[in-house]
Amino acid sequence: MRDVTRPSASRAPAAIAIIFAAVLAFGACTTGGPGAPTPVVRPLAAGETLGQVDHASAGTPTAGVRTLLSVTCTRGRLVVRTNVDSITAPDDCKQPIPQATLDAFLGLPAVITYTGDHLIIASIAGGAKLTLTARNATIGDIHGSP
């Protein structure tokens, strides 16, 4: 008599389940894909100031001061980017900001104040101010802003 051993139930479903679990686990760790976490964005509050200046020490900037990276307005959306955050607000984009005006602020430390209707960007270096209409402004991390 011949002894025939039968393999136990197929191992393919178990292997597929393990591979699927691994793909899910590693896929969730990537950034920028469909499984990426939603960026945290919140409304700016009227009177909120981003960055501080210590006036007691002759206007010395503190660690919270932002460096202005860009100001753009396209497709009805104003975007102000700093080294820390990105501020967005609806805007008709009908009045472009002259490049010469932007050049006076870009790459320099600034304090940004939101009035509820406007963003006021104050340059620490020269004391110049740029006022932008920005109703319903929101703020998010520069790497995850909408």
Number of C-alpha atoms within 10 A of each C-alpha: 3 4 5 6 6 6 7 6 7 8 9 9 10 10 11 11 11 12 12 11 12 11 11 12 11 9 14 13 12 12 11 10 10 10 12 12 13 11 13 11 17 12 13 22 15 16 11 13 18 17 17 18 17 10 9 7 8 8 12 13 19 11 9 15 22 25 21 24 18 16 19 14 19 13 9 12 15 21 23 21 23 23 16 16 21 23 24 26 23 18 19 14 14 9 8 10 14 8 10 8 12 16 11 15 24 18 15 17 22 29 21 23 20 22 17 16 14 18 24 19 24 18 21 21 13 11 9 13 17 16 13 17 18 22 18 16 22 19 21 20 18 16 11 15 18 16
